[in-house]
Amino acid sequence: MNLFFGTNSHNYDLKGRFQKSVKLSHGDYGFSLSFANGLLWVSEDGDYEEGMWYGYEVR
């Protein structure tokens, strides 16, 4: 599970134990936060236009 604040992602395991915090260089739209293909994905809000997605490898 991830909690997202600004450009910080706080990662927890399925039992709610804290794993790590990751500062992301791009992407600030928390509603877009997802995990797919081994990457953590977040976008920048396009303000009703096309936004930009960023994928991060979190180790």
C-alpha positions as CSV (number, residue, x, y, z in Angstrom):
1,M,0.0,0.0,0.0
2,N,1.2,3.5,-0.7
3,L,0.2,6.8,0.7
4,F,1.1,9.8,-1.4
5,F,1.7,13.4,-0.2
6,G,3.0,16.0,-2.6
7,T,6.0,14.2,-4.1
8,N,6.5,11.7,-1.3
9,S,5.3,8.1,-1.4
10,H,5.1,6.3,1.9
11,N,5.1,2.5,1.4
12,Y,3.5,0.0,3.8
13,D,3.1,-3.8,3.6
14,L,-0.3,-5.5,3.6
15,K,-0.2,-5.7,7.4
16,G,0.2,-1.9,7.7
17,R,3.9,-2.0,8.7
18,F,6.0,0.9,7.3
19,Q,8.5,-0.1,4.6
20,K,10.0,3.1,3.3
21,S,9.5,6.6,2.0
22,V,10.4,7.6,-1.5
23,K,10.7,11.2,-2.8
24,L,9.6,11.3,-6.4
25,S,11.1,13.9,-8.8
26,H,8.0,14.2,-10.9
27,G,4.2,13.6,-10.6
28,D,2.0,15.2,-8.0
29,Y,-1.5,13.9,-8.7
30,G,-2.2,11.4,-5.9
31,F,-5.4,10.1,-7.3
32,S,-3.3,8.6,-10.2
33,L,-1.0,6.6,-7.9
34,S,-0.8,2.9,-9.1
35,F,1.6,0.0,-9.3
36,A,2.0,-2.0,-12.5
37,N,4.7,-4.0,-14.3
38,G,7.0,-3.7,-11.2
39,L,6.8,0.2,-11.3
40,L,5.2,2.8,-9.1
41,W,3.3,5.1,-11.5
42,V,2.0,8.7,-10.8
43,S,1.0,11.5,-13.1
44,E,0.9,15.2,-13.2
45,D,-2.6,16.7,-13.5
46,G,-3.3,17.8,-17.0
47,D,-6.1,20.2,-15.8
48,Y,-8.7,18.7,-18.1
49,E,-6.0,18.2,-20.8
50,E,-3.6,15.3,-21.4
51,G,-1.3,14.8,-18.4
52,M,2.1,13.1,-18.1
53,W,2.8,9.8,-16.5
54,Y,6.0,8.8,-14.6
55,G,7.1,5.3,-13.7
56,Y,9.5,4.7,-10.8
57,E,11.4,1.6,-9.9
58,V,11.1,1.3,-6.1
59,R,13.5,-1.1,-4.4
